[in-house]
Amino acid sequence: MATIFASSARRAAPKAVAGARSFSSTPAPQATLRELEQRIKCVQPAAPAPRKITKSMKMVAASRLARAQRSMNEAKQYGAANNAVFEQSEASKSETKVEKILYIVASSDRGLCGGIHSSVSKAARKDIEHGEGQGKEVRVVALGEKPKQQLARGEGAKDIELSFSQIGKSVPTFGDALAIADKIEQEKFDFDKVKVIYNKFVSVISYEASALEIYSPKALAASPAFAAYEVEGDELSADLGSFAMANAIYAGLVEGYAAEISARRNAMENASKNADEMSGKLQMQFNRMRQAAITNELVDIITGASAL
């Protein structure tokens, strides 16, 4: 099981420093033949970096994608179980008014995977500022350093109460999700509803930000269908609420991990293609500059011979 670290995340947003802009009429210097030759060596297929790095990362991501998809298909059953509990209990029809929402933004610590992290961060910020969280008391828990850094920008920094690191190194397990859910419960956040924002795996080339909703044990106990069971005490609703949170976190982490691996594979493939295109353009520019230099030297030689 991967080790997951939790930390409080109340950080002030960095202030932008305005600087004076300067304009110059001097044209930008052109690259010399030696500089172009060095650039070509960096992007050629036989170059040690970065072409080999992007190709290797693409192969590693492709090998991990099949395993991530298998884990995702298994984890979807956990998310389906949550939906069945809340649908059959009619928790959405509970008389408990939703005034406090806990947002769990699930992503990872790793980069080089396109806009996978900004997708969930933008979706969470949009829902908080213009969606269901508008005008309500909001708390945010960030799963991964990347969403924590993005949500810490601007006014959203004050809403981040808890963050977890060491996310995304391997396929998330239910034990990881259970440890995260236990830590959140230890903080004793007061909420009426939980929304887990994660990246939904659509296909190997696309993903979209989605949300899993979890109602509080109080709302679950007050739901019409749940009250029909005549359960004494609040232990059952509390246990169901805790288990539902762990299920939703697990489903969101695993599906987000599959989307991240797929996005990283596509990003490295695009980087390799861009390197090939750049290599061809630089080679053509190098040949033209070299031909122009040879032509100028021949002109100088012929002019000098004519003068003699």
C-alpha positions, 0 to 999 in steps of 0.5 A, spaced: 500 500 500 502 506 498 504 511 503 499 517 503 501 523 507 496 528 509 497 536 511 493 542 513 493 546 507 491 553 509 496 557 504 495 564 502 495 565 494 501 568 491 501 576 489 502 578 482 508 583 481 507 588 476 513 589 472 514 595 467 514 592 459 520 595 455 520 595 447 526 594 443 526 596 435 532 591 435 530 585 431 532 578 434 538 575 433 538 569 428 541 562 430 548 560 427 549 554 424 553 551 430 547 553 434 542 549 429 546 543 429 546 543 437 538 543 436 538 538 431 542 533 435 537 534 441 531 532 437 533 527 433 531 520 434 538 518 436 539 523 441 539 521 448 534 527 450 529 529 450 526 524 444 528 518 448 525 520 454 518 521 451 518 515 447 520 511 454 515 514 458 510 513 452 512 505 452 511 505 460 504 509 460 502 504 455 504 498 459 500 501 465 494 503 461 491 495 461 492 494 468 489 501 470 483 499 466 482 493 469 482 496 476 478 502 474 472 497 471 473 493 478 472 500 482 466 502 478 462 497 482 464 501 488 461 507 485 455 503 483 454 501 490 454 508 492 449 510 487 444 504 489 444 506 496 442 513 495 437 512 490 434 506 494 434 510 500 431 517 496 436 521 500 436 526 495 428 527 497 431 528 505 428 534 508 435 536 511 437 542 507 444 542 504 448 548 507 455 545 508 458 542 502 465 538 503 469 538 496 474 532 495 478 534 489 482 527 487 488 527 482 495 526 483 502 529 484 505 527 478 505 531 471 507 531 464 500 528 463 497 534 459 491 538 462 489 532 467 490 536 473 487 543 471 480 539 469 478 537 476 481 544 479 477 548 474 471 543 475 471 544 482 472 552 482 466 552 477 462 548 482 464 552 488 463 559 485 458 558 480 454 552 482 451 548 488 457 551 492 455 558 491 453 562 497 454 555 502 459 554 507 465 550 503 470 546 505 476 543 500 480 536 501 485 536 495 488 529 494 495 530 490 499 536 490 497 538 483 490 540 485 492 543 491 497 548 488 492 549 483 486 550 488 491 555 492 491 560 487 486 566 488 481 566 493 480 558 493 486 558 498 482 559 504 477 553 503 483 548 503 482 545 509 486 538 508 491 535 503 494 529 501 500 527 498 504 521 495 498 520 490 498 517 483 505 513 484 501 506 483 494 504 482 490 506 488 487 501 493 481 501 497 486 501 503 489 508 501 481 510 500 480 508 507 486 511 510 484 518 506 476 517 509 479 515 516 483 522 516 477 526 513 473 523 519 478 524 524 478 532 522 470 532 524 468 536 518 461 538 519 457 537 512 451 536 509 453 533 502 460 531 499 462 531 492 468 527 490 471 531 483 475 526 479 476 525 472 472 520 468 475 515 463 471 516 457 476 513 452 483 512 451 484 519 448 479 523 452 476 524 459 472 529 463 471 532 470 465 528 473 462 528 481 460 523 485 455 525 491 455 523 498 450 525 503 451 526 510 449 520 515 444 525 518 441 526 511 441 519 510 437 517 516 432 522 514 431 520 507 424 517 506 425 510 504 431 509 509 426 511 515 422 505 513 427 500 516 425 503 523 433 502 525 434 504 532 440 509 533 444 512 528 450 507 528 447 504 521 447 511 518 454 513 520 457 506 518 453 507 511 456 514 510 463 512 512 463 506 507 460 510 502 465 516 502 471 510 502 467 507 496 467 514 492 474 516 494 476 509 491 472 509 485 474 517 483 482 515 485 482 509 480 478 512 474 482 518 475 489 514 475 486 510 469 485 517 465 492 520 467 495 514 465 492 515 458 493 522 458 500 521 459 501 516 454 498 521 449 502 527 451 508 523 450 506 521 443 505 528 441 511 530 444 515 525 440 511 527 434 513 534 435 520 532 436 520 529 429 517 535 426 521 540 429 527 536 427 525 536 420 524 543 420 531 545 423 534 540 418 531 544 412 533 551 416 540 548 417 541 546 410 538 553 407 543 557 411 549 552 410 547 553 402 547 560 403 554 560 407 557 556 401 554 561 396 557 567 399 564 564 400 564 562 392 562 569 391 567 572 395 572 567 391 570 569 384 570 576 386 577 576 389 579 572 383 576 577 378 579 583 382 586 579 381 
